[in-house]
Every structure is written in C-alpha cells, then in structure tokens.
Amino acid sequence: MPHILCVSRIHWAVENGRHWYLDATFNEDASQLRQRNAALNFSFLRRLAINLIRTDSSRALSLPMKHKAAAWHPDYHAQVLSLQKI
C-alpha cells in the first residue's frame, strides 16, 4: 500500500507543477473557451509554446524569463519558433 501512495504523490506533484505553470503564465483556469474543440486546441498550443521555450538553449534564463523574452523580442521569438538560425 505505501508504494501506491508514493506513486500517486509523485504523479500529482508532476501534474500540479505543470498545471501551475500553465495557469500562472497563460491564466488557463480563467479561460472561457467552450465551443467545440477550442479548449483542447488552445491547450495544445499553450503546451507547444512551453515546450518550444523549454527546449531553447541559446539563453541561460528561467522559463518565465524566456517566455517574457519571446514576447518582447521579435528576433528571439522567431528563433524559438525555428524561423531564424542562431
């Protein structure tokens, strides 16, 4: 029984960590997308954006700072989207 509890805690720790970032960055809990597949599609796009920023190794910044840099600097934004070579 303790093994199942440990696995459950690990699962929820990972899940809560991911959800927290999505909610803090994109305010996902307040999203009012309700039509057809819109909520699912935008959820996919948010996760894609996070993964693109996370895989970028050109700058030694935290994930939130990379997110801001991509929003503020068009060149960095294009680089993260692989539209521009380093």
Protein Blocks (a to p, Z undefined) as FASTA:
>chain_A
ZZmmmmmmmmmmmmmmmmmmmmmmnommlpccfghjlmmmmmmmmmmmmmmmmmpckbcc
dfklmmmmmmmmmklmmmmnopacZZ
